[in-house]
Amino acid sequence: MEKNEVTESPVTTDGDIDTSAPARTLWGDAWSRLRRNKLAIFGAVWIVLMILVALTADLWVPQTLGSPTEADSTTMTQDSRLPPSPEHPFGTDTLGRDVLCRVIYGARISLAVGVLATAISTIIGLVMGALAAYYGGIWDTIIMRLADIFLAFPYILFVIAMLAVIGPGIQNVFIAIGILGWPSIARVFRSAILSVKENDYVDAARAMGASDARIVARHIFPNSVASIVVYATMNIGGAILTESALSYLGMGVVPPDPSWGIMIQDGQTYLATQPWLMLMPGLAILTTVLAFTLLGDGLRDALDVKMKDA
């Protein structure tokens, strides 16, 4: 029986097993612990809210706040850098565009880059980590030394160098972040596999003739996935920060497409006189990254099988 399928059968007062009681699983216990973590639930709610607002933006934002990219030249002068008001809750930028509108559409880009880049790096890291840990030997040496080479370079500079070769743009951003982010995930997954691959149920599967691919996918991966879920969740926040930094430096999203990093770069000139131009996208980055961090921290505690219920 696999570790993540262990169930408990409560015993009645007369010594018989109570088969009517619901079985407990690792994921069921994790959800029960996660629900009691208020900060993690707050982070999850904020992430869901951001996703819903970003996905439904086309249905209501242009009609109420205007276009996030186009500026009206006839009203640009009187609408430029207006302070927050009921009509423009986050104020307007230099071209008279609504800042809240651009923050909402910028969330699309940031969340897309965070999720897609993390998905790419996670897939590559899982494959590399599995090869290194399960087969060991020369595979382990080659993959881990390759990971050391990647980790030896400053991450943000490595991404900038790659974008200088393949060019800026939203697609190239998440490709670069995803490809260069796999070494840390490979190391985490490798250590997780090494801790479970010598267990009895793995030896039993191998003795029954199960293929290597089946052993990894059916027996090792489910019992190692908890650490990857936690790490990937926190990595999304890191990818959002990286995308914002690249856009701030002019290596990410190409204007006039809205990006939180571009908005901060545009608003820094007016920090003393119109601080909302820089503070509003900065708060969007802060709250979103913090939400993913809180959720990841809560998942780490919830998926820790050594933790006992209070």
C-alpha positions in Angstrom: 0.0 0.0 0.0 1.3 3.4 -0.9 2.1 6.0 1.6 -0.4 8.5 0.3 -3.2 6.0 0.4 -2.9 5.0 4.0 -6.3 5.0 5.7 -7.4 4.8 9.3 -10.3 2.6 10.4 -11.6 3.7 13.8 -12.2 1.0 16.4 -15.5 0.8 18.3 -15.7 0.3 22.0 -16.3 -3.4 21.7 -13.1 -3.9 19.7 -14.6 -4.2 16.2 -13.5 -2.0 13.3 -16.0 0.7 12.4 -16.2 0.3 8.6 -18.8 3.1 8.3 -16.3 5.8 9.3 -14.9 7.7 6.3 -11.4 6.8 5.2 -8.7 9.4 5.8 -6.1 10.2 3.1 -3.0 12.4 3.0 -4.8 15.0 0.9 -7.9 15.0 3.1 -5.8 15.6 6.2 -3.9 18.3 4.4 -7.0 20.1 3.4 -8.3 19.9 7.0 -5.1 21.5 8.3 -5.0 24.0 5.5 -8.5 25.3 6.3 -7.4 26.2 9.8 -4.5 28.3 8.5 -6.1 31.7 8.2 -3.2 33.4 6.4 -3.0 30.6 3.8 -6.8 30.8 3.1 -6.5 34.6 2.8 -3.7 34.1 0.2 -5.8 31.6 -1.7 -8.9 33.8 -1.7 -6.8 36.8 -2.9 -5.3 34.7 -5.7 -8.7 33.4 -6.8 -10.0 37.0 -6.7 -7.1 38.2 -8.9 -7.7 35.4 -11.4 -11.4 36.1 -11.7 -10.9 39.8 -12.1 -8.2 39.3 -14.7 -10.2 36.7 -16.7 -13.4 38.7 -16.8 -11.7 42.1 -17.4 -12.9 42.3 -21.1 -16.5 42.1 -19.9 -16.6 45.2 -17.8 -13.3 47.1 -17.6 -13.2 48.8 -21.0 -16.8 50.0 -20.6 -16.2 51.5 -17.1 -12.5 52.4 -17.0 -11.5 52.7 -20.6 -8.8 51.1 -22.7 -5.6 49.9 -21.0 -3.4 50.7 -24.0 -5.1 53.4 -26.1 -5.0 57.1 -25.1 -7.5 59.8 -26.3 -5.4 62.6 -27.7 -8.4 65.1 -27.4 -8.6 64.6 -23.6 -5.1 63.6 -22.8 -4.1 67.0 -21.4 -6.9 67.4 -18.9 -6.9 63.6 -18.0 -3.1 63.3 -17.4 -2.0 62.3 -14.0 -5.3 62.8 -12.2 -5.3 61.8 -8.5 -7.5 58.9 -7.3 -11.2 59.7 -7.4 -14.5 57.8 -7.6 -14.2 58.0 -11.4 -10.6 56.8 -11.4 -10.0 54.8 -8.2 -6.2 54.5 -8.8 -5.8 57.8 -10.7 -4.6 58.2 -14.3 -1.2 58.0 -15.9 0.7 60.5 -18.0 -1.3 59.6 -21.1 -4.6 59.9 -19.3 -5.2 56.1 -19.1 -6.9 54.7 -16.0 -4.3 53.2 -13.7 -6.7 50.6 -12.2 -7.5 49.4 -15.7 -3.8 48.9 -16.5 -3.3 47.2 -13.1 -6.1 44.7 -13.9 -4.8 43.9 -17.4 -1.3 43.8 -16.0 -2.5 41.1 -13.7 -3.2 38.9 -16.7 0.4 39.1 -17.9 1.9 38.6 -14.5 -0.3 35.7 -13.6 0.2 34.1 -17.0 4.0 34.4 -16.8 4.0 33.1 -13.2 2.0 30.0 -14.0 3.4 29.2 -17.4 7.0 29.8 -16.4 6.6 27.7 -13.3 4.9 25.0 -15.3 7.9 24.8 -17.7 10.5 24.8 -15.0 8.6 22.3 -13.0 8.2 19.8 -15.9 11.9 20.1 -16.7 12.9 19.9 -13.1 10.7 16.8 -12.5 12.2 15.0 -15.4 15.8 15.9 -14.6 15.3 15.2 -10.9 13.7 11.8 -11.5 16.6 10.8 -13.9 19.2 11.9 -11.4 17.7 10.3 -8.3 16.3 7.0 -9.7 19.1 6.0 -12.0 22.0 7.7 -10.1 25.5 7.1 -11.3 26.6 9.0 -14.4 23.1 10.4 -14.9 23.1 11.9 -11.4 26.6 13.4 -12.0 25.8 15.0 -15.3 22.5 16.5 -14.3 23.6 17.8 -11.0 26.8 19.3 -12.4 24.6 20.9 -15.2 22.4 22.3 -12.4 25.4 23.7 -10.6 26.4 25.5 -13.8 23.0 27.1 -14.1 23.0 28.1 -10.4 26.5 29.5 -10.6 25.2 32.5 -12.7 23.1 35.3 -11.2 19.6 34.3 -12.1 18.2 37.7 -13.3 21.4 38.4 -15.3 21.1 34.9 -16.9 17.5 35.7 -17.9 18.5 39.1 -19.3 21.3 37.5 -21.3 18.9 34.9 -22.8 16.3 37.6 -23.6 19.0 39.6 -25.3 19.5 36.6 -27.6 15.9 35.6 -28.3 14.4 39.1 -28.0 11.9 40.7 -25.6 8.2 39.9 -25.5 5.7 38.1 -23.2 6.3 34.7 -24.8 10.0 34.9 -24.6 9.8 36.1 -21.0 8.0 33.0 -19.7 10.2 30.7 -21.9 13.4 32.2 -20.5 12.2 32.2 -16.9 10.9 28.6 -17.3 14.0 27.2 -18.9 16.4 28.8 -16.4 14.3 27.9 -13.3 14.5 24.1 -13.4 17.7 23.4 -11.4 16.3 24.2 -7.9 13.2 22.1 -8.6 15.3 19.3 -9.9 17.3 19.3 -6.6 14.2 19.4 -4.5 12.6 16.5 -6.4 15.8 14.5 -6.4 16.1 14.7 -2.7 12.4 13.7 -2.3 12.9 10.7 -4.5 16.0 9.6 -2.7 14.1 9.6 0.6 11.4 7.2 -0.8 12.8 5.1 -3.5 14.3 2.5 -1.2 11.0 1.9 0.6 9.5 -1.6 0.7 6.6 -0.8 -1.6 9.0 0.3 -4.3 11.1 -2.9 -3.9 7.8 -4.9 -4.1 6.8 -3.1 -7.3 10.2 -3.7 -8.8 10.1 -7.4 -7.8 6.7 -7.8 -9.5 8.2 -6.6 -12.8 6.9 -3.0 -12.9 8.8 -0.9 -15.4 10.9 2.1 -14.2 8.5 4.5 -15.7 5.6 3.0 -13.8 7.5 2.8 -10.5 8.4 6.5 -10.8 4.9 7.6 -11.9 2.8 5.3 -9.8 4.8 4.8 -6.6 7.6 7.4 -6.2 6.0 10.5 -7.6 2.8 10.5 -5.6 4.8 10.2 -2.4 7.2 13.0 -3.4 4.8 15.5 -5.0 4.0 17.3 -1.7 7.3 19.2 -1.7 7.0 20.0 -5.4 3.5 21.5 -4.9 4.8 23.8 -2.2 7.9 24.8 -4.1 6.0 25.4 -7.3 3.4 27.6 -5.5 6.1 29.8 -4.1 7.9 29.8 -7.4 5.0 31.5 -9.1 5.5 34.6 -6.9 9.2 34.6 -7.8 8.4 34.4 -11.5 6.0 37.4 -11.1 8.8 39.4 -9.5 11.2 38.4 -12.2 8.8 39.4 -15.0 8.2 42.8 -13.3 11.9 43.4 -12.9 12.5 42.5 -16.6 9.7 44.8 -17.7 11.1 47.6 -15.5 14.4 47.2 -17.2 12.8 47.2 -20.7 13.5 43.5 -21.4 10.0 42.1 -20.8 6.6 43.1 -22.0 6.7 45.6 -24.9 4.7 48.8 -24.5 1.9 49.8 -24.8 0.8 46.4 -23.3 0.3 46.9 -19.6 2.8 45.4 -17.1 3.3 46.1 -13.5 7.0 46.6 -14.0 6.5 49.0 -16.9 4.0 51.0 -14.8 6.5 51.3 -11.9 9.2 52.4 -14.4 6.9 55.0 -15.9 5.8 56.3 -12.5 9.1 56.6 -10.7 9.7 60.0 -12.2 6.6 61.3 -10.5 7.0 59.6 -7.1 7.2 62.9 -5.2 4.3 64.6 -6.9 2.0 61.7 -8.2 2.9 58.8 -6.0 -0.1 56.7 -7.1 1.5 56.0 -10.5 4.2 53.9 -8.8 2.5 52.8 -5.6 -0.6 51.2 -7.1 1.3 48.7 -9.4 3.8 48.2 -6.5 1.0 47.2 -4.2 -0.4 44.9 -6.8 3.0 43.1 -7.0 3.3 43.1 -3.2 -0.1 41.6 -2.5 0.0 39.0 -5.2 3.5 37.7 -4.4 2.7 37.8 -0.7 -0.5 35.8 -1.4 1.4 33.0 -3.2 4.0 33.0 -0.4 1.4 32.6 2.3 -0.4 29.9 0.3 2.9 28.1 -0.2 3.8 28.3 3.4 0.4 27.0 4.4 0.7 24.1 1.9 4.1 23.2 3.4 2.6 22.9 6.9 -0.6 21.2 5.6 1.3 18.5 3.6 3.8 17.8 6.4 2.7 14.3 7.5 4.7 14.7 10.7 2.5 17.5 11.9 -0.2 16.5 14.4 -3.7 17.9 14.5 -4.2 20.4 17.2 
